């Protein structure tokens, strides 16, 4: 037995719109225009004077006489202040 096919539906399409792509909005980072850049930099603050000849003060308060920055105060919590 052959069932008759249903006639085409005259119902409106679904109410949800089809999405073809998703648009994400990201903040745009633009470089600062040249005319707004500072023309000079403030000089770095002067290192505190150190009469004992140490090159750095560690975060735990000990002084270091290291000749190089690498590894200075590594077992004392790092460098708190560099002396010139």
C-alpha positions in Angstrom: 0.0 0.0 0.0 1.3 3.5 -0.9 0.8 6.3 1.6 0.1 9.7 0.1 2.8 12.3 0.6 2.0 15.3 2.8 1.4 18.5 0.9 4.1 21.2 1.4 3.8 23.1 4.7 2.6 26.7 4.5 3.8 27.3 8.1 6.3 30.2 8.6 9.9 29.3 9.2 11.1 28.9 12.8 11.3 32.1 14.8 15.0 31.7 15.7 17.4 33.4 13.3 20.1 31.4 11.6 23.6 32.4 12.7 26.3 32.1 10.1 29.2 33.3 12.2 29.9 34.7 15.7 31.2 38.2 16.1 33.5 38.8 19.1 34.4 42.2 20.2 37.9 42.7 21.5 39.4 46.0 22.7 41.6 47.6 20.2 45.1 48.6 21.4 46.5 51.5 19.5 49.9 53.0 19.9 50.2 56.4 21.6 50.6 59.1 19.0 54.1 60.6 18.7 52.9 64.0 19.7 51.6 62.7 23.1 54.7 60.7 24.0 56.9 62.3 26.7 60.1 63.8 25.3 62.2 63.0 28.3 62.2 60.4 31.0 62.5 61.2 34.6 65.9 60.2 36.0 66.0 57.1 38.2 66.0 57.8 41.9 69.5 57.9 43.4 70.6 54.8 45.1 70.9 55.2 48.9 74.4 55.8 50.1 76.2 52.9 51.5 79.3 53.6 53.6 80.1 49.9 54.2 80.9 49.2 50.5 78.1 46.7 50.0 76.5 46.4 46.5 73.0 45.4 47.6 70.8 45.0 50.6 68.8 41.8 50.7 65.1 41.6 51.7 65.9 39.9 55.0 68.2 42.9 55.9 71.6 41.3 55.2 74.1 43.1 53.0 75.7 41.6 49.9 79.1 42.4 48.4 78.5 40.5 45.2 80.3 41.7 42.1 77.5 40.5 39.7 73.7 40.9 39.8 73.0 37.2 39.0 72.3 35.2 42.1 72.7 38.1 44.5 70.6 37.5 47.7 69.2 34.3 46.2 69.1 32.6 49.6 67.9 35.8 51.4 64.6 36.5 49.6 66.0 38.6 46.8 67.4 42.1 46.5 65.6 44.9 48.3 67.9 47.7 47.3 70.8 48.0 44.8 73.7 50.3 45.8 75.8 52.0 43.2 
